[in-house]
Amino acid sequence: MRSSGWIQMESEFFMPGLVDTHIHASQYSYAGTALDMPLLQWLNTYTFPVESQFKDLEFANKVYSQVVRRTLRNGTTTACYHATIHTDASLLLAQITNELGQRALVGKVCMDRNNAVKHYKETCQESQEETCRFIAELLNKKYPRVKPVVTPRFAPSCTGALLGQLGAIAKNNNLHIQSHVSENVEEVKLVKELFPESESYTDVYHKYNLLTDKTVMAHGCYLTDEELTLFRETGASVSHCPNSNISLCSGILNVRKVLKHKVKLGLGTDVAGGYSASMLDAVRRALDSSKVLTIQDPEYDTLTFEEVFRLATLGGSQALSMDDQTGNFEVGKDFDALRVNVAAPGGPIDLIQTDEPKVMIET
Ligand SMILES: Nc1nc2[nH]cnc2c(=O)[nH]1
């Protein structure tokens, strides 16, 4: 066997663990609520006030333990997490993922601009110093599967000075980077106003050395051909978060266009913009979104189930530059696997005699 998606048995099979390339652990407490506003208002009204509570380590411990347990139960063996601006709570999230056995990238969020909720931001210097402390303390723990990821929240929350410092920190420590890009029309317009010298939203990150082959950017609904070319050239990837894109009425990512540009692509739940912490839900929403594009344009080549399954596994590991360790059952990788029993008593599946499991092998 060279590389395989499924290993088949009677009513049970193993499949590669699911890879969530974008999830806000700190937003889990209000997942499934508060989806009545577009992105920028939603951040100011719900998200920032909730995230500011993570200064309280007891609260952080409660929410982070719940979200890691829940995502593991949902089959997420690898997750790329946004925490909050609080270093100690972010270290706690890393500790919890390590203890519960999830492979994870954990990011202490950086933001030195926030006019709406003034107490939920750092100075540029604090953000830089606390990021360095977060990285040093986390690396010092030597967790085998949990690593830090440099996390500027998104361009509107950061000054150019902070973005530049974070680009340098990531480079000097050879670290992953995560952020958001081109999620919503109003946000793209705001970035143009805040960074008039940049050619595009993507160019803002590129200018500050934040686009590398270890960068994952969430959403990208409005990326132009030129921006996707920049992603391709730098090796940066896109995290497609269909539940969130629909729930916040942000837009619909044209996955075919991203794939045509040969940009690495994974799937994300984007809790709590996305109301579900399940990657199975992300698979379903990705298929639904693709079908909406086909309804709008019958020439649009709808994604297949097999393609979306791949995005949720190997595609995600490629997007996180972890495909040397996980994503499928290729010899030499770690065995991040889900054991699925489709005939489990009381389970959600009714097996009909003619049902045949589909065997997918990728070589
Ligand atoms: N969906 C989403 N987009 C963002 N852009 C900046 N911050 C966020 C966030 O928390 N969620």
The ligand as an ORCA input file, in Angstrom:
! r2SCAN-3c Opt
* xyz 0 1
  N     -15.053     34.720     10.948
  C     -14.206     35.522     11.591
  N     -13.563     36.453     10.901
  C     -12.710     37.267     11.557
  N     -11.930     38.253     11.103
  C     -11.274     38.742     12.158
  N     -11.584     38.099     13.288
  C     -12.476     37.156     12.935
  C     -13.187     36.158     13.671
  O     -13.066     36.006     14.891
  N     -14.036     35.377     12.946
*
